[in-house]
Amino acid sequence: MARETWAYREVAVESFVDPRTGQVRIRPVSGQAYATSLRVQCARALSDPERYPVGTRFLVSAKLTDRQGGAPFLFVWHGDPVSVMSKAALTRFLGERKRLRL
């Protein structure tokens, strides 16, 4: 099955420690169209604290999906490039994609 590249969008995500489990997880950064409570399925390397400290922000290409009617989540294809974002790059990214309400 071919990957539908048109369904993917750039999303800023960050690593954090889940207070319920104590594990490092990935979530969307606040200020985007996605809630910070939305799960992100991506490569395990992004949540490895030995490679990236907790709180590291990444720019990924993700699509919103669900698995056979389950809860929605963001899916990051393992073959797409991932870049670490600086604080200035994150601010610029969020500023460019700010949704204004009328």
C-alpha positions in Angstrom: 0.0 0.0 0.0 1.4 3.4 -0.9 1.9 6.1 1.7 -0.4 9.1 1.2 2.0 12.0 1.5 -0.7 14.6 1.0 -2.2 13.5 4.4 0.9 14.4 6.4 1.5 17.9 7.9 4.4 19.5 9.8 3.8 19.3 13.5 6.0 20.4 16.4 6.2 17.7 19.1 8.1 17.5 22.4 9.2 14.8 24.8 7.8 14.8 28.4 7.6 12.5 31.4 4.1 10.9 31.7 3.1 11.5 35.3 1.0 8.3 35.4 3.6 5.9 34.1 6.9 7.7 34.6 7.9 7.0 31.0 9.1 9.5 28.4 6.5 10.1 25.8 5.9 12.4 22.8 3.1 15.0 22.6 2.2 17.9 20.3 3.5 21.3 21.4 0.8 23.7 22.7 -0.3 26.4 20.3 -1.1 24.2 17.3 -4.3 22.7 16.0 -3.7 19.5 18.0 -4.3 19.1 21.7 -1.4 18.3 23.9 -3.2 15.2 25.2 -3.2 13.6 21.7 -1.0 10.5 21.5 1.9 10.5 19.0 3.1 7.3 17.5 6.7 7.7 16.3 10.2 6.2 16.4 11.3 5.1 19.9 14.6 7.0 19.4 12.7 10.3 20.0 11.7 9.3 23.5 15.1 7.9 24.4 16.5 10.2 27.2 20.1 9.1 26.4 19.8 10.5 22.8 17.6 13.5 23.5 17.0 15.1 26.9 13.4 15.3 28.2 11.8 18.5 26.8 13.5 18.3 23.4 11.3 19.6 20.6 11.1 18.1 17.2 9.7 19.0 13.8 8.0 16.0 12.3 5.7 15.1 9.4 2.6 13.5 10.9 -1.0 12.6 10.0 -4.0 12.3 12.2 -5.4 8.8 12.1 -7.2 6.2 14.2 -6.9 2.4 14.2 -10.2 0.9 13.1 -12.4 3.3 14.9 -10.2 3.7 18.0 -9.0 6.9 19.6 -7.3 9.4 17.2 -3.6 9.8 17.3 -0.8 11.4 15.3 1.3 9.0 13.3 4.9 9.8 12.2 6.2 7.5 9.5 9.6 6.0 10.6 11.3 6.9 7.3 10.6 10.6 7.3 13.4 13.0 8.6 13.0 14.5 12.0 14.8 17.7 13.1 15.4 19.1 16.5 14.0 22.5 17.0 15.6 25.4 18.9 13.4 27.6 21.0 13.7 30.4 18.4 12.7 28.0 15.6 9.7 26.7 17.6 8.5 30.3 18.2 8.9 31.1 14.5 7.1 27.9 13.5 4.2 28.5 15.8 4.0 32.2 14.7 3.7 31.2 11.1 0.9 28.8 11.7 -1.0 30.8 14.2 -4.7 30.4 13.6 -6.5 33.7 14.0 -10.2 33.7 15.0 -12.5 36.2 13.5 
